[in-house]
Structures are given as C-alpha cells and as structure tokens.
Amino acid sequence: MALPLKYRPMTFDDVVGQEHVVRTLRHAIESKRIANAYLFIGPRGIGKTTLSRIFAKALNCLSPNGVEPCGKCQNCLEIAAGRSLDVTELDAASHNKVEDVKPIIDSVEFKPANSRFKIFIIDECHMLSNAAWNALLKTLEEPPSHVRFIFATTEGDKVLATIISRCQRFDLRRIQTNDIVSRLKHVCRNEGVKAEDDALLAIARGAEGGMRDALSSLDQLISFKGDTVTEEDALGVFGLVSRGALEGLAAAILKGDVATILKSIEMFDSAGKNMRRISGELLAHFRNLVVLQALGPDSKSLEATPDQIQVLVEQAKGVDPGRVFRICDQLADMEDKLRYVLSVRTLIEMSLIRASRIATTATVEELMKAVRELRKGAVGSSRAELGSDRVGLETINESNKTINESNKTINESNKTLNDSNLTLKDPKPKMDFSSRSDILDDPKLNAIFKAIPGATVTDIKEARQV
Ligand SMILES: [Zn+2]
C-alpha cells in the first residue's frame, strides 16, 4: 500500500497543520450548527479532500467518538471506500458540464438512505462551467435540510463571488516544514526505515508544504534505496543543496566573505542545482533569522527543525537585527527579479555580494546608538565630578574607555555617513581624548553631533557649566 494512502489522516486529530480549520469544524459539529455549504481553498496535497471526507464521516457516523468519526461503522467504511449512497464525490476537473451536476440536483430531494445527511463533495470546483454553477445555484440557495455541500479548490480566485458568499470559506495553508518532518519521522519509525534527519528535511523542503507529495517522495526513495535513506539520496531527487551548504552560504554572507559566496555558487551551478530554489531557501533562512531575533528560538513562527534552530541561534549572535532585515530585503528583491532575468547565476552572484556588503556596513541606527552612548558618558562624567574629584576622575577614565570603543564604531560608520550625504571634512577623525574638555571642544566630534538630527552638543556644554 502506498504511503500517502496508508498514512492518510482518518480523524480530525490526525490532520497536520490545519488547526484553524479543524477547530472550527469540530465546534460546528459539537454545537450542531452545520452550514449548508463549505469551501476549502488551498494548494494541492495539503489535505482538502482528506478533510472533506473526515468531515463527511463525522457528520454521518453512526457511533461517533465525541466529534471524531469512529472509522468502523458501516457509514464510515462506505465513505472511506467511496461507495456510500449518501456521500457523492464529483471531480470537477473532469466532470464540469451541466449534465455532470444534473444527477446531484435531481437526487437532492430524496432523503438520505442510511445517514443524517446527503453530502456532496465537489473537488476542483473552480473548473465547473458557468452553466453548471447556474444549475447548482438554486439548490445551493435553498437546500433541503438534509443536504450539505463541501467544495474544494486550488484556485479560490476563480470561484464566483455568488458561490463564495453562500459557503463557509476556509483557507488551508501550506504545511510547515518542521510539521512535515515530524510526520515523516513517525512514518519511518512505523515502517522500520532508517532515515537521516536531514534526509527527511530535504524531502519536506522538496514538497513545499504538501504532505501528500512528501509521503510519495519518501515512498519512492524507500523503493529505490531500501530501508536506509540519506540526505544525499533525497537531495538528488529535488536538485536541492544540502542544509549544511545552505547554512554555510548564509554564514559567508553574514561575514562579508565574497570569495566563499562566489565559490559556493560556482559549485552549486556546476552540480546542476536549482538556482531559483537556492535563492528562495536562502530568503527563508534569513527570514527565520529575523523572526528568531525578534521573537526568540521558541517562536512558532520559526519554520525550522531543532537542528536548524541551533545554527540560527549561533548566526543571530552579534548581528544587528537591522542588518539582517536589510539582507532579507535585498534577497526578496533578488527573488522578484529572478522571475524575468535570463542570467540567473549573475543576478544571484551580484545580489549576494550586495547582501554581504549590507551585512558588514553599519546602519545609521547603530551610529546613532554609538553617539548616544558617547554623549551619555560625557554628561555622566561631568555630573560625577561635582561630587568628588577622585570619583570624577575615575568616571572620566571609564568614559574615555567607552569613548575609545565608540571611536571604532564611529570610524566604521563614517562610510555610512558619507553615503547619506552627511559629509565630514575629515572622513576618519582620530579621536584620542585624554580629558573631558578635549571631548567637548573637539571640532570633529562636534561636526558629527551636528550632522545627526536630534544630537546636539549644547546639553553637554550646559552640563559642563553646572
Ligand atoms: Zn463511524
């Protein structure tokens, strides 16, 4: 038995990654408020048909387990086998004419044979012809109380507004990579298959959010490679690069290591890897970095396995979030251009070099922060001096240390300043301060203060006069 079929979810509990839909459907059954028609929208292979069947079973089950279908009664078995008299499935991709929906319209008046509801599941409903929809519309407007419709489609945009407004609509989402990986792990354990974690990750990456695709890829790999599946086996199937290689490329960008970037791209290209996929996955990596820096490693918004999160945590250390965000921006821009560019490799090379320069250039925000710290140090020392000379001296020494550290940042930031048209006379001021007045009277430092909105020297000077 093929894996996608064997591991198809049989209950709401089994459904992976569509919690928002499952919750509402369960609640509808619990409160006995079942809408006349439901519409499931979402990409292929994420469980629209499966969910339709579970829902149909739950509605017609003879001995339900709470809201879950029992899976054993006559109705459940017949629905699962596709031969229930009261549940009709129509694939509109191949049956889209008026004649195809006519039997539905004709049978609606008859009471269900052996169940509570007569249920019609119409898959790929956007393919129905306008005439077919028009024929259905009247039934849909005022269906008999024993009739329920479940529509499913990959293209919600193509469903007429008059239809959508008569349905309870659910948008199913792509299943997160880590959810697919845990499901694949479960399947491997059950089947006695040894698979590397990164092999399962590669399969999940290749499936792009579709559980059915992931399971059939695993199926193929098992029949091809036997009971042991490695990352390399899986990568070959999808033309993906290994997780390690991808993370290495991200690290090179963060370090501004242009040589490694160019060498990696050369290697991927000559190995025939899918360059567009690499760019998408790189963007996903940096998006994860942004999420991690903002929400921490336990965030549910992270789309990563525990191994990946470990690497992300390391990479996030000591990198300014502003820079990571700007790299993301640059990569998103590259994704956009990739759609119509001919020389994919050149675009990727240039974009990644630009991203690596972003990674190593200080932002205006960082510069502002450094200057603020500098000012805080200077003001603090003058206040302390009021109390005791000794304490004042110590404070001055300490703030000199801060100032010297900040000098480094300021020198780096001069580049950014120049870019922002905030030109200075001397692009690299040497600031070696031995006393407080040196700081306050230094013309170059004053020039920096003047160049930055909101950062004036007057308050420092006033503090000095006190
Ligand atoms: Zn049942």
Residues whose N, C-alpha, C, O or C-beta is under 5 A from the ligand:
A	BS01	ZN	C61 L62 S63 P69 C70 G71 K72 C73 C76
